[in-house]
Amino acid sequence: MKRIKTVVATLLTSVLLFSCKTKTTTQKNNIDNKVDSLLKIMSVEEKIGQMTQITLSTFLTTNTFDQHTKIPTKKIKEAIVDYKVGSVLNVISTAYDLPTWHNLLTQIQDEAQKTPNKIPVLYGIDAIHGATYTVNSTLFPHNIGLAATRNDDIVKEGAKITAKEVRASGIRWNFDPVFDIGRQPLWPRFPETFGEDLTIVTNMGVATVKGYEEDGLKNQTAVASCMKHFVGYSGPRSGKDRTPAYIPDIELWEYYLPQFKAAIDAGASTIMINSGSVNGIPGHANEYLLKTVLRDQFGFNGVAVSDWEDIIRLHTKHKIANTPKEAVKIAVNAGIDMSMVPGDYSFFTYLVELVNEGGVSMQRIDEAVGRILKLKFELGLFNHPYPEKEAVQNFGGSSYKKSALDAARESITLLKNEDNVLPISKNSKILVAGPGANSLANLNGCWSYTWQGDDESKYPKQEITIAQALEQEFGVNNVKNISVNGFNNSKNFELKALQNAAKGVDYIVLCLGENAYAESPGVINDLTLDNNQIALANAAIATNKKVILVLTEGRPRIISSFVDKIQGVLQAYWPGSQGAKAIAEIIIGKVNPSGVLPYSYPRYTGDILTYDHKFSEALKEVEPNVVKQVDYDAQWAFGHGLSYTSFEYSEIKLSSNILKGNETIEVSVEVVNTGNRDGKLAVELYTNDEFASIAPSVKRLRKYKKVSLKKGETKTVTFTLKATDLSFVNKNLKRVTEEGDFKVFIGNKETRFTYVN
């Protein structure tokens, strides 16, 4: 009987799986048929309009827009009816509430219904760490902070909440996640990355894609994702935004491309292209990457959208096109499906001319437009293009703030805790100082309620600063705050005021770092913290009080000139709308910090070395034929992060000392919380290929897992390794795993095994 039940259950499962697969295939075929039918009756102008994306400000002449405001009739008609624009993106300097969003999007879709084929408009937004440009939305830590959690579940949960809140506003396309790897900390988009390690970038990027899309694009809890920026954008030689990168092919295939293939396999719907150039070829003109790699080798069938103004910049900036019209020809023929123009209709005009002249084939146009129409069908826009009233209930859920708070708690990283200066007892007297203590902008960073995120007037009234959070935890009478609003306010840098205020206190909580910035406005020439903040730190040190440094920054600013004299250091990254509360909870000890660095924190401006460097990069020939090991000399190493408790690892156990072919081995270790507090720990598994045909890295992170242990508790953590986990790109640009010996590292333990084919 038991066997019969098992057989029946297996058959039922098979039937259900077949049914689901058949249903999915049928739906896909139905959409393909609808797209083909629509393409046959569309004019050339209608098709090219679908490939045109403009910014909202092109037809909206004021930011003082509300739920009753009408879009200027002439402007919106020009965009949607005359130029048949198929997509609009959001870059405004204010945040709208849901009724305003609904009013705006309804008017846009009403206009689209006046066009011959009633093709709905697809609206896109950069909701990088929460629903941007939206009043009272939930803002999470930036990706660089999320990477510090080593918790993929937190990342996915944040993406799901973001999708719900973005969709509630009526928007169905999100220009996220960022798959750029953060190995150049000068780059101003560094905080949008998941750091310097490929495994983390891949896993967390894929978790984000799934969080956005896995409910199904027609569902009111989902949005279309956009993996970006393909490819090499984050590796500019100068460190400045939208500037050239020179990346050897082996490095490109090892560190910059694999995460995009993983995202495609996870179902990412769209992709945005690199604004810069790689090895002299601008991203928007690189037919090899856009067609041979992205389409032919990776199998991507979704929409490829340009970044801001990047097609015309082939002429104005990159200087590879003699005219703007030639720039359009180059980009479209290279594989760009949609142009983020964004402020005029030149792309439309040039492309119509090019098609009529034969410079761009009708086949290429139909290919691009077919992808765009397919996405609109998949999102359900043809069935119901308007904001979905039922989706409003998914905005501002009671658990959302708790999720953002948990993310901030797990991201904040304790870098230094000399003599266990932290946590601070509740009755201590505290001086709060520094430009970051009374600022909301440097908690949330860019892509918040505005693009740059630095306009404090746009933040919700109920959101609190670090100073206010400390007052809530320690009591107003125990906290003296001399920080004023405005990160760059000169009053925040008055040295005598700090020294006078320090009299009678036990601790100084000094809040330094970076104000909010996005893209090119965040370009800097030096990673070293600015002179005003360094002077303030030295003034705090001179008081002989115990100093706790709280860093809120998008990238690691160098602080080596004074940090050795500071007792405690917390790295908070840009922790989001609940970040201040999380910081205060960690300082007082309600929360035990568990974040670990997602990058190598540099000690010197001239020594920007990633953790997975080559052996030769840590060697120095001190005199002829005398080589000295000089070590990787970061201020704090990748993966560094302290706790208020202590953990010990057992010896590593392997299920076998030999890994064969396509088999797997289990790697396990026991972790014990040996301290007197409950805590969380990021358990990380690294490997080292002892000898290889391409110079191997000192070590590479392969697996990680966040575990929670009560004081005295022991847990066994097990990882599974397979040959592909150990692979690398060889001189022939093929990914291989070579036979040989491998070391495995977990915590302070190591062992080795042998791989054989």
N, C-alpha and C positions, 0 to 999 in steps of 0.2 A: 504493500500500500504506500509506504514511504517513498519507494522508488517511482511509483506511478505519479504521486504528487509532484515529485521533483521534475519528472519529464513534462508534466502538464505545465508547471510553472515556467520551465525553460521555453516551451513552445509559445506560451502566452507572451513572454518577454520578447521572443523573436518576432512574433506577430506585431507587437507594439512598436518595436524598433523599426521594422519594415514599413509599418503604417506611417510613422513619423517621417522616415526618410522619403517615402513616396509623396507625402503631403508637402514636404519642403521642396522636392524636385518639381512637383506640379505648380507650386506657387512661383518658383523661379521661372519656369517655362511660361506661365501666364504673364509675368512681368516682362519677360523678354519679348513676348508677342505684342504686348501693349506698346512697348518702346518702339519696336519695328513699325507698327502701324502708325504711330505718331510721327516718326521720322519721315514717313512717306508723304505726309500732308503738310509738313512744316516748310515755310519758305527759308531761303538762305539767311535772311535777316533774323527770323525767329531763332534759328539755330545758333547764330553767332551771339544773339542776345543772351541765350542760355549760358554761353561761355564767359559772359561779362559779369563781374562782381564789382559793385561800387559801395562806398561807405555811406552810412546813413546821412552824414552831414552834406552829401551831394544834393539832397533834396529837402533836408530839414535845416532851416536857417537859424534855429534858436535852440538853446539847451533848456529853455523854460517851457518844457513840454509836459503836459499832464494828461489825465484820463479824458479830458474834454477838448483838448487842442486838436485843430485840424491841420493836416499837412498841406502846405501850399499846393493848390490844385495843379497849377502849371508845372511845378517842379516834379511832382510825382507822376503826372501824365507823361512828361518828357522821358523820365527814367523807364517806367514800366510799359507804357503803350508805344511811345515813339521809338525808343531804343530797345524795347523788349527785354530789359535786364532780367536775368534769371536768378540772381543772388545778391544779397545785401549783407554787409558785415557791420559790426558795431564798434566804433571807436569814438566815443563821446566823453566829455569831461564831467559827467554827472552820473548819478545812479537813479533808476526809475523804480517805482513800486509796480506791483503786478497789474493793477488797473491801467496804469500808463502804458506798460508794455503791451497789454492786450489791445488798447486803443490804437497804438502805433502799428502793430502787426496786422490788425484787422483792416485798417485803411490800405496797407500795402497789398494785402491779399484781395481786397475788394477791387483794387485797380487791376490786378492780374486777371481777374474774372472778366475784364472788358477786352482782353486780347483774344485773337481769333480762336486759339485752341485752349484758352483758359488754363495755361500752365502755371502752377503756383510758384511763388518765390521761395527760395531756400535762404533762411537767415542764419548767419554764423556769428559766433562769439568766442573770445578767448577766456574761457572759464578755467584758468590754470590751477587754482587751488580753492575752488568754490565758485558759486555763481556770481561772476563779476558784473559790475554796473547794475546791481540789483539791490534795492533797499532791504536791509535786515537779512541778507543771505548769510549762509554759514560759510565762514572762511577757515580753511584748514592750514596747517603748516605748508610752506612751499615744499616742492619736491625734494630739495636738498635736505630739509628737515625730516621729511617722511623717510628718506633713505637711512637716516640715523636710527630709526625705530627697528630696522631689520625685521619688520613685521608686514608681510604682504597682505594679510587680512585687513589691517588698518587702512592700507592704501586702497584696497578694493572697496571697502565700506565708504571711504571718503568719496570715491568716484561715483558710487551709487547715489549718495546723497546729493552730490553736485548735479548728476543727471536729472534727478527728480526736481531740483529747484530750477535748473535751467529750462527744463521742459514745462514747468509750471508757468513760466513767464511767456511761453509760446514759442520758444526757440528750440530747434531740433538738431543743430549742428554745432559741435564744440571743437575748436582748434586746439586739441590736446589729446594724447599726452606728448610730452617732449621726450624723444628717444636719443637726443644728442648726449654723448658721454662727456662728463665734466672733468677734463684733464688739463684745462688751461684756466686757472682761477682768475686771471685778469678779465676774462670775457664777461661782459655785463649781464649775460643771460645764464651765467653759472647757477644762480639760485633756482632756476627753472629745471635744472637737470637733477638726476638721481645720483650724481657724484661720479667718481673716477673709475668705478669698477663695472665691468661689462655684465657680470652675473646679476648684480643688483639692478642696473639699468634695464636689463631685459626682463627680469622677473616682475619688477614693480611697474614697468611700462605695460606689460601684458596684463597684469592685475587691473590696471587702470582701464585698458581697452575693454576687458570683460565687465568691469563695473559699469561702464557707460552703455555697453551694447548687448550684454547677454540676455536681457529680458526680451529682446526682439525689438527692432527699430520702430515698429508700429505701436509698441506699448508706451503708455504715458509716463513710464518710469525710465525711459531710455533716450539717449541721443546718439547721433553718429559721431564716432571719434575721428580724430585726424592726427595720425602719427607725423611727427616733424622733428627736425627739418632735414630732408633727404638731400644730401648726406655730407658730413664733414664740416658743418656750420660751426661747431663748437671748438674747432681746432685752429683758429687763426694764428698765424705766426706772430702778429703784433699784439694779440690779445684784445683788439678792438672789434667792435661789432661790424658785421658785414664786410670783413676784410679777408684777403686771400689766405687760404690754408694750403700748405704743401705737405701732403701725406703720402708716404710710400705705399705702394699697392698692398704689400703684406700687412702693413698697419691698418690700412683702410678696411681690408677684409677681416682682420682680426678683431678690431675694436669698434668700428663705425657702422658696419653693415649687418652683422648677425642679428642685432636687436630688431631691425626692421623686418627681416624674414620671420622672426618669431611673432611679431605683431600681425603680419599678414596671415600667418597660420592661425592666429587667435581670432581673426575675423575683422580686423580694422577696416573701416569703410573707405576712408580717404587718406590722402597724404599731402603734406605741404613741403615745398621745395626749398633748399638751401639758398639764402640770399647772397652768400659769398661765392667764391670760386675755389675749386680744388685743383691744384697742379696747373693753374692757368686757365682752366675752363669754367666759366660761370655755371652754377647749378642749373639755371634755367635754360642753358644751351647745351647741356651735356647729354647728348643722345645716347651715348653708351650706357650711362647710369640710368637714365629715364626709360629707356626701351630695353636694351639688352639685359641689364641687371634686374631692374624693377619688374618689368613685364615678362620677359622671356624666362629668366632664371628663377625669379622669386614668385612668379605667377600672380602678380597683383592685377586685379581687374577693376579696381575702384577709381575714384576721381582724384586726379593730380591737380592741386590748386597752387598757383603762384603765391609767394609772400608779397607783402606790401610794395607795390610799384616796381616790382622786380623785373618785369618784362621791359618796360621803357628804359630801365637802368642798364640794360645791355648796350644801349646807345649812350646814355648820359653819364654812366659811371664806369662800367667795365670796358667801354670803348671797343666792342667787337662788332657792333652794327653801325653802319654809316648813317642810318636814319632811324627814326622811331618805327617807321613801317617795316624796315628790315628786321628790327628787333622783334616785332610781332611774328614775322615769318619764321625767324630762327627758333623762337620759343615754342610756337605751336607745332612746328615740324619736329622739334626735339621731343615732344611728348606732353606739353602742358595742356591740360583740358580746360582749365578755368583761370582767367586773369583777375587777380585782385588789383584792379586798375590803379587806384580806387576812386579818384576824384573827378573824372571826366569820361567822355565817351569816345576817346581817340582809339582805343583798342577795337571797338566795334567798327568804326569807320575804316580803319586800316585793314582789318581782317575781311570785311566785305569786299574791299578792293582787291585784296590778294586772292580771294577765291575766284572772283570774276576774271582775274588776269591769269589764273592758273598757278600762282605762286604757292598756294596751299590747296591740296586736293579736297574734293568733296568727301572722299572716303575718310580722310583724317578728321574732318569736321563731324561727320556722322559718328565716328568712333568716340570722339570726345563728348558730344551731346548725348549719345546713347548712354554713356556712363552717368552723366548728370541726371538724365531723366529716370534711369533705373534707381538711383539713390532716392529721388523724390517719391517714386512709387513705393520703395521699401519703407520709407518714413511715414507713409500713409498720407502724404500731402495732397495727392489727387483725390482721395476720399474725403478728407476734411483738412483744408489748408489753414484753418483758423486756430487760435489758441484754444486749448481744450479746457473747458470749465472744470471738468472733473479732476484735472491735474493739479488744480490750485490746492487741493487738500494735501498734496505731497510737499508743499512748501512749509518750511519752518517747523518740521516735526519735533515733537517733544524730546526725542532722543538725539537730535542732530548736534546740539551744543555739547552734549556729553561725549559724542563721538569725536568732535573736534578737540575737546579737552583731553580725552584719552590719547589722541594722536600727539598733541603737544607734550603731554606728560612723558610719553615714551620716546619722543624725539630729543628732548633737552639732554645735553651731554655734559657730565661733570668731568672737566678736563684736569682740574687740580684741586686737591683738598689737603693742604699741608696741616699736619697735626690735627686732622679731623675738625677743621674750623667750621665745617658744615655738617649737619644742620645747626641753625641758630636757635637757642631756646626762646620761648615765647615772651619772656619778660625782659629780653635784651633791649637796649636802647640803640636805635639804628639811624644813621644819616643816609638819606637817599640822594644821590647826586648823579650828574651826567646827562647828556642830551637825550639819551634813550629812556630815561626814567619816566618822563611825562609826555610820551609820544605814542600815538596810535599807529602812525605811518610806519615806524620802524619795527612794529610787531607784525604788520600785515604785508609790507612790501608792495611790489608792483602787482598789476592785474587784480586790484581789489575792488573798491567801489568806483575807482577811476583807473585809467591806464597806468599812470606813474604811481598811483597810490599815496601820493604825498600831500593831498588836500585833506587836512584834518576835519574840515567842516562837513565832509561827505560821509563820515563814519557815524554809525548809530550812537545815539546819546547814551545808551546803556553800556557801551563798551568801555572797559576800564584800562588804565595804564598800569605799568609795573608799580609805580608809587602808590596808586590807589589800592592795588591788590595787596601790597605789603601792609598798608594801613588796615585793611580788612583782616589780615591774618594776625598781625602783632598788636593792633589797637592804635588809634590815632595818637594817643599820648606817648607811645613808644617809638614813633616814627617822625623824624624831622626831615622834611622834603624841601630841598632848595632848587630842584629842577623845575624849569618852566616849559610851557608848551612851545613847540617849534624846535626841531632838531638843531637848526643852525642859529638859534637865538643866542646872542653874545652873552646873555646873563648866565647861560649854562656853562660858561668857561671862565667865570670869575674865580681866580685861585684863592684870593684872600677870603672871599665869602665861604668857600669850602673849608678852609683851615679854621676860620672862626666858628663855623657851625659844627665842626667836629668835636669841639669841647664838650665833655660830658656824655659822649656816646661810646658804646662798646664796639660797634662795627660801622664800617662804611660800605654800603652797597652801591657800587659805581657802575653805571649803565652806559656802556660805550658801544660803538659799532658803526652801522651805516644807516642813513636815511633811505627811504624807499626810492627805487629807480627802476626803469625798464629800458631795455635795449640801449640805443646809442647815448641817451642822457646819462647812462651809468658808466660810460667809458672813463677809465682812470689810467694814469701813467705809472702808478706805483702802488703796490699792494700794502705798503706800510701805512699804518693808521696815521691820520693827519696830525699835524703838530699841536693843534689846540687840544685834541683828546689826549695825546701823549703828555702834554704839560699838566692836564687835569689829573691824569693817573699819577704822575710824579708828586703832585701836590697832595694827593690823598695818601700816598706812601709816606710822605714827609711828616704826617701827623702822628705816625707811630701807632695808629689804630689798625685793627685787623681789617683788611680790605677784601671784599668779595666782588670780583669783576663779573658782570653779566654782559655777555656779548649778544647783541641782536644784529645780525649781519647776513647778507646774502652770500658772501664769499669770505674766505679766511684772510682777514687783514693782519699783517705782521705786527706783533706786539713784543718781540723779543727784547727790546731795549728796556722794558720795565717789568715784564711778567714774572721774573724770578723773585721779585720783591713783594709779590702779591700772594696772599695766602690761599684764596679760593677762586676758581674760574669756572663759570657755567657758560657753555655755548648753547644759545637758544635758537640760532638761525633766524628765520622770520617765522615765528610760531603760530601766526593766525589770530583769529578773533578771541580765542580762549587762552592765548599764550601768556598773558600777564598773570592770570590765576594759576596756571601751571608752574610758572617761575616761582611765585610766592609760596606755593605748596611745597616745592622742592627745597627752598631756602629754609622754611620752618620745619621741614621733616615729615610733613603729612604724606608726601610721595617720595619714594626712593628712586633716584634717577637711574635710567637704564639705556639711554641713548649711547651710540658709539659712532665715531667719526666716519662719514661716507667719503672722506678725502684725506689726503695727507696735509696736515696743517703746517705750512712752511715756516721755517725759522728765519730764512734769509730771502731777499728778493732774487738773488742769483742762483738759488738752489730749489727749483720747483721740480721735485722728483716724485713720481707716483710710487705707491707701495710695490707694484709689480714690475719694478725696474729690472734691468739686466745686471748680472753679477759684475760686469766690468764697470758699471756706473758707480759702484761703491768701492772701487779700487783706486789707489793713488801710487804712482811711481815716485817715491820720495828722493831717489837718486838712481843712477843707472843700474838696472837689473835688481833693484830692491823695491818690491811692491808691498804696499801697506793697505790693510783693510780699514777704510775710513767710515764705513757704515752709512746707513740711510739716516740723515741727521735732520729729520723733521722736528718741529717744535713738539708736535704730538703725532704719533703714527696713525695711519688709516686703521680703523677698528678700535682705537683707544676710547675708553669711557669707563669712569669709576662708578662705584656704588657705595651706599652707606652700609652695606653688608659685605661679606667676603664669600668667595666661591672657590672650591677646589675640584680639580679634574682627576679621575682615575686614569690608569694607563689605557691607551686606545686599543680596542679589540677589533680584529678583522675576521670576517667569516672565512677568508682564505688569504694566503700570502701571494696567491697568483690570480690575476684577472685574465681570463681567456676570451679572446674574440668578442662576441656580442653578449657574453654573460655579464653578471653584475657581482659586486661584492658589497657586503654590509659593513659599515664602519660605525662602531658604537663606542660611547664613552659615558661614564657615570659622572654626574655633576652633583656636588653637595653644597648646600648653603651652610657655611660654617660660622656665619655671623649671628648677630642677635636681632636682625630685622628680616622681614619678608622682602623678597626682591625678585626682579626679572633680569634675565641674562641673555644676551645674544651669543649663542653658541655658533662658532664659525669653523668651517672645515676648509683648509687650504691644501693645495698640493704643489709639489715641485718636481718637474721632469729633470732628473739629474743630468742627463746628456741628451741632446737632440740635434737634428740636422740644421735647425735654426736656433740661434742663441736663446735658451730658455729664460723665463723670468725667475727671479729669486723665489717667488711663490705667486699663486693665483687663488683667489677665493672661488670655491666651487659650489659650496652649499652653506646655508645658514638657517637657523631656527631660533625663534624667541621663546624662552621657557620661563615659567613663573615658579618660584620655589619658596615655600614657607621656611622660616628659620629652622635649621636642623634637617630639612627634607633632602632626600636624594632622588634624582630622576635619571633614567637612562635615556640618552639621546642617540638615535640611530639615523644614519644617512645611507643612501644607496648610491654607489658609484658605478658608472658604466664607461666604456671606452670613449664615447663621444664627450664625456665630461673632461677628459684629459687631452682633447684634440687641440691642434693649432694649425695655422695656415703655413704651408711650406713654401719653398722658393718657386714652385710651379703654381702658386695661388690655389692649391688644393687643401682642403681641410683633412688632416690625417691624425691618427694616433700611432706613434711609433713604438715598437717593442723596446723594453728597457725597464729600469728601476725608477720608482716614484716614491717620494716622501709624502707623508700625510701629517698635517699639523692641526691640532685642536687645542686652543689655549696654550699652555706651556708644555704640552705633550707632543711627541712625534713618534711615528713608526714608518715602515716602508713596505711596499709590495712590488711585485713584478708584473708587467703586462706582456702577454704573448698573443700573437694573432692566432 
